[in-house]
Amino acid sequence: MKYLSLEISISEYVFVSFQIKRKAKAELELKEHLEEIQRERNFNNRVRELSREPQNKIFYFEIDSMDQTKTALPHFINPPKNLNPDLLIDFHLTVVK
């Protein structure tokens, strides 16, 4: 009868341990990032609502712009392989609400 061996080398243990710690750190950073985004959204929503009330003298506006990687027209989801990049029109769009 053969038994499953659970022996691993020290280097394998260190590598696996490092990977687990790295994943935990990445998950924590993602959680903190998402919490920061939520706080920012809550703040923006609150100030936007306050600015709509006439008795408050708050002027609120948002500025949003596109990612630099998406600033060529026409913009293809799957660009053709033979597409000449010189034929694309560069643009930068900024929206103010």
Secondary structure by P-SEA (a helix, b strand, c coil): cbbbbccccaaaaaaaaaaaaaaaaaaaaaaaaaaaaaaaaaaaaaaaaaaacccccbbbbbbbbcccccccccccccccccccccccccbbbbbcc
